[in-house]
């Protein structure tokens, strides 16, 4: 579904090192959020109002994304304008326009750029976090059909949550 061949893997700032490229990726996320917010009409929609939560997850080492090592074919064929990736390219890594913040072993924020939705990025990111022991997600009201594929959705007075199924083989990419 991603329409690109390669080893898509989980990226975490705390585990993969903090350098100028990683810091730039954090700001590219902020730029992408602002662009997405503007394209969707502004107002209260979107993640633009969660910037402080994203920064907090970044500082705590709880901000995750997806990346892919560069291949010869990608080097030859992927341009800086390629919408599948957030640019600029970082060394031999391509970063996808998706991120997830995890707090207390639960997904707190999940964002996929509008241009890349319904291509499997969110599913891949959640699945990789689930393999690492993340047990569920909070505040899932906006995407119930997506979250229902992962487990049982429950509603409380303040928000909806998903509790992941325990079977690791329950998702299809």
N, C-alpha and C positions, 0 to 999 in steps of 0.2 A: 503493500500500500504506500510505502514511502517513496516509491519510484526512484530509488537510488540503491545501489548495491554497496555493501560494506558493513563493517563492524560498528553498529551503533551501541554506545555504552553510556553508563551513568557518569556524570561529572559532578564533583563536589568541591567547592572552594577549599575547604579545610583539608581534605584528603589529597587533592591534586596540586596543591601549592598555591601560594598567593604571590603573584608577580604582577608586573605592569599589564600583561595580556589579560590576566584574570580580572584585575581591576577594571580594565577597559570593557570586558564582557559585562560586568555589573552595570556600567553606565549605558552600554548598548541596550540592556534590558530596560532601563529607565526610558531611553529614547523610544524603543519599540512600544512601550506602554503608552507614552504620550501620543505617539502617532496613531495607535489603535484607538485611543480615547477620542482624538479629534475626528478620525474617520467615522466613528460611530455616533457622532453628534454631540460629544461632550456631556455636560450634565453630570448626573450621579452614576452613569453606567461605566463599567470597566474597573480595572485595577489601579487606575491613576491615584486613587485615594488610599491605596495600601502601600505607598512608597516607604513609609517608616517601618511597616511590618517586614517588607522585603529587605530593607537595610538591616534590621535587627536579625533576621534569619541569616543574612550574609555574615554579619559580625560573629554570630554564634556558631557558624559553620554548618548551618542547617538548610542552606539553599542548594538545590540540585538542578541539574540540567542534563541535556543529552548532547553528546559530541560524537564525532566520527574521525578516525585517523585518515589523513589524506592518502589517496591511492594515485598511481600514475594517471589513470583515466580522469580522475577528478581534477588533478593538476592541469591537465590539458583542456578540459571541457567546462569547468565551473568558473563562471565570471563573477566579479564582485556584485553584479546586479541579480544574481540567482536568488529567487525568493525563498528557496528551501533553507537558507542559512542566514544567520545574523552576521553581518560583515562589520568590521574587517575579519579576515581569516587570521587565526592565531597560530603561527608556526605551521605545524603539520596537523592541526586540529580544526575541524569545522564544527561550529556550534549551531545547534538547531534553535529556532525561536520558540522555546518552551522552558518553563522553570517550575519548580515546586518547592515550597517551604514546608519543613517538617518540624513539629513541636510535640514533645512528649510522646514520641513514637507514632504520631498521627499526622496525616497531611492536613495542613492548615490553609495553604494556598496552592492552586494549580492554574497555570495560564499557558495557553497555546495561542500564538498569533493567528488572527482570523484567516490569513492566507494559507495557513497550514493545518487548519482544523479538518477533521474527518480523514486523516491520512495515517493515523496510528501513533502519532507522537505521544499524545496523552496516555494512551493505553500502554505504550512501551515504558514510559517513565514510571507510571504507577506500578506496573508489573515488576520492574527492577527494584523499586523501593519495597514492594511487598516481599520479594525474595530476600531482602535484607532485614525483614522482621517488622516493617511498618504494619500496624494492625488495622488501620482504617483511615477515615477522613472526616473532617468536620466542615460545616457550612457548605453543604452540597446542594442546596436548593436550586441553583441555577442550571444544573445539568443532571437531573435525576436519572434519565435513561442511560447516560454514560456510567454513572456510579452504580446503578443496579446490576450491571454486568459483573461487578467485582464482589458483590456481597449483599447483605441485608441492609436496607435503608430504614432507619428509625427516625421518628420526629419527636422532638421535645418542644417545650414552650418557646425556646429561644432559637433553635435551628435544627436542621436535619443532619444526620450523621450516617456514615456507611461503616459497617463492620465487615472486614474482608473474610471471604471464605478461607478455610484453612488449607484446601487443596491447592498446591502450586501449579497444577496442570489444568486449571479451569479457564484459562484465557486462550483465545485464538487470535493470532495477529493477521 
